[in-house]
Amino acid sequence: MASLGLAFTAAVAAVLVPTHRSDAPVVTAPKATPSAAPAGSSPAPASSNNSIVEPFVTVGPNGEHPLSITVESGISVGRLALQGRKDGNAQIDPQTGAKQVGANMIDLGGLSYQGKATIIGQPLKPVRIELPQTVILYSPSGAEAELSDFRTDLSGVAMLDASGQLQFNFGATISSKNGQGGDFRGRIPIRVEYY
């Protein structure tokens, strides 16, 4: 007979980290708030979804438009529960935001969705988007969970359109650690640069 372990939730905000290439200027997004409100930066005014805006942007070499990113939402997995004492995992699909639970995990509902971001820069330029290998999430009590297997809904080479924009979604796999539950939060560093 299966027993229901500790329930846990996770909401993760993404944050842009700058590249160290002199030919790829990048705006750094501010830290996410503890409530995992969306964070991001863009030379455009803040939208109605409360994105945070960095107003200062430097001009790139050779008149190139600098890259900036607005993170419109982080990843949310809703509410999950461990089934017994073994660790489990769940995935958020980058295209649909659908949650798929793996072995030893039970879906308790709640809102789940994929992360969404918009890059702005030089029209028709290819860009490289780097998501981390893993991110450790923490609960207020010190318990940990892990995000891994990050993926986007982009296929092939990511390229800014004729207006200099590219919108993309990202998802990941969340895994419990040591059979611990909690309300987990964390930040996903996203690195964006021109090819």
C-alpha positions in Angstrom: 0.0 0.0 0.0 1.4 3.4 -1.0 1.7 6.1 1.6 1.6 9.8 0.8 4.8 11.7 1.7 5.4 15.3 2.2 3.8 17.6 -0.3 5.9 20.3 -2.0 5.4 23.2 -4.4 8.0 25.1 -6.4 7.8 28.4 -8.3 11.1 29.4 -9.9 11.9 32.8 -11.4 14.5 33.2 -14.1 17.2 35.8 -14.1 19.6 36.8 -17.0 23.3 36.6 -16.3 25.7 38.7 -18.4 28.2 37.2 -20.8 31.8 38.2 -20.6 32.3 38.9 -24.3 33.0 42.5 -25.2 31.1 42.1 -28.5 27.9 40.9 -26.8 26.6 43.5 -24.3 23.9 42.2 -22.1 21.6 43.8 -19.5 21.5 42.0 -16.2 18.1 41.4 -14.7 17.5 42.2 -11.0 17.0 39.4 -8.5 13.7 37.8 -8.2 11.5 38.7 -5.2 10.9 36.0 -2.5 7.4 35.5 -3.9 8.9 34.5 -7.2 7.4 37.4 -9.1 8.6 37.6 -12.7 12.0 39.4 -13.1 13.6 40.6 -16.2 15.0 43.6 -18.0 14.3 45.4 -21.2 14.8 48.8 -22.8 11.0 48.9 -23.2 8.5 50.1 -20.5 7.3 47.6 -17.9 4.3 45.5 -19.0 1.2 45.0 -17.0 2.6 41.7 -15.6 4.9 43.6 -13.2 8.2 42.7 -15.0 11.1 44.7 -13.6 12.9 47.0 -16.1 16.5 48.0 -16.3 16.5 51.5 -17.9 20.2 51.7 -18.8 21.5 50.0 -21.9 24.8 50.7 -23.6 25.3 50.7 -27.4 27.2 47.8 -28.7 30.3 47.9 -30.9 29.8 48.7 -34.6 26.4 50.2 -33.8 24.9 46.8 -32.9 21.7 46.8 -30.8 22.5 45.4 -27.4 20.8 42.2 -26.2 18.2 42.4 -23.5 15.7 40.0 -22.1 12.4 40.2 -20.3 11.4 37.2 -18.3 7.7 37.2 -18.4 7.2 34.2 -16.1 9.2 31.6 -14.3 8.5 27.9 -14.1 5.8 26.7 -11.7 5.1 23.0 -11.0 2.0 23.5 -8.8 1.6 21.0 -5.9 3.2 17.6 -5.9 3.6 14.9 -3.3 6.0 12.1 -2.8 4.6 8.6 -2.7 6.5 6.9 0.1 10.1 7.6 1.1 11.7 7.4 -2.3 12.5 10.5 -4.3 10.4 11.4 -7.4 10.3 13.9 -10.2 8.0 15.7 -12.6 8.5 17.5 -15.9 7.1 20.8 -17.2 6.8 20.7 -21.0 8.3 23.9 -22.6 5.7 24.0 -25.4 2.5 23.4 -23.5 3.4 24.0 -19.8 1.8 20.6 -19.1 3.0 18.8 -16.0 4.0 15.1 -16.3 4.7 13.2 -13.0 7.3 10.4 -12.9 7.6 7.5 -10.5 7.0 8.1 -6.8 5.3 11.4 -7.4 1.6 12.4 -7.2 0.1 15.4 -8.8 -2.0 17.4 -6.3 -3.1 20.0 -8.8 -2.4 23.7 -8.6 -1.2 26.0 -11.3 1.7 24.7 -13.4 3.3 26.5 -16.3 6.5 26.8 -18.4 8.8 29.8 -18.2 8.4 32.5 -20.9 11.0 35.1 -22.1 11.5 37.6 -24.8 14.9 38.6 -26.2 15.4 42.0 -27.9 18.4 42.9 -30.0 19.8 43.3 -33.6 17.2 42.2 -36.2 17.9 38.9 -38.0 20.9 38.0 -35.8 21.3 34.5 -34.4 21.6 34.2 -30.7 22.8 31.6 -28.3 20.6 30.8 -25.2 22.3 28.9 -22.4 20.3 27.4 -19.6 22.0 25.8 -16.7 22.7 22.0 -16.2 21.0 22.1 -12.8 19.6 24.6 -10.3 19.1 23.8 -6.6 15.9 25.0 -5.1 15.5 25.7 -1.4 12.6 25.8 1.0 12.4 28.1 4.1 13.2 25.1 6.3 16.4 24.4 4.3 15.1 21.4 2.3 16.4 21.1 -1.3 14.9 20.1 -4.6 16.7 20.1 -8.0 15.8 21.4 -11.5 17.5 19.8 -14.4 17.1 18.8 -18.0 16.3 22.4 -19.1 14.9 22.7 -22.6 13.2 25.3 -24.8 10.5 25.2 -27.4 13.0 26.5 -30.0 14.2 24.3 -32.9 17.3 24.8 -34.8 19.3 28.1 -34.5 17.6 30.7 -32.4 17.3 33.9 -34.5 15.8 37.4 -33.8 13.1 38.3 -36.2 12.9 41.4 -38.5 11.8 43.5 -35.5 14.7 42.3 -33.4 12.7 40.1 -31.1 12.6 36.4 -30.1 10.1 34.9 -27.8 10.6 31.4 -26.3 9.4 29.1 -23.6 11.4 26.9 -21.3 10.7 23.9 -19.1 12.6 21.5 -16.8 12.5 18.5 -14.6 12.1 18.9 -10.9 13.4 16.2 -8.6 13.0 15.8 -4.8 16.1 15.3 -2.7 16.3 13.1 0.4 12.5 12.6 0.4 12.0 16.2 1.7 9.1 18.4 1.0 8.5 22.1 1.2 7.7 25.3 -0.7 10.8 25.5 -2.9 12.1 28.7 -4.6 15.1 29.5 -6.7 16.5 31.4 -9.7 17.4 30.1 -13.1 20.4 31.9 -14.7 19.9 32.4 -18.4 22.8 33.5 -20.6 22.1 35.1 -24.0 24.7 36.2 -26.5 25.0 36.8 -30.3 26.7 34.1 -32.4 
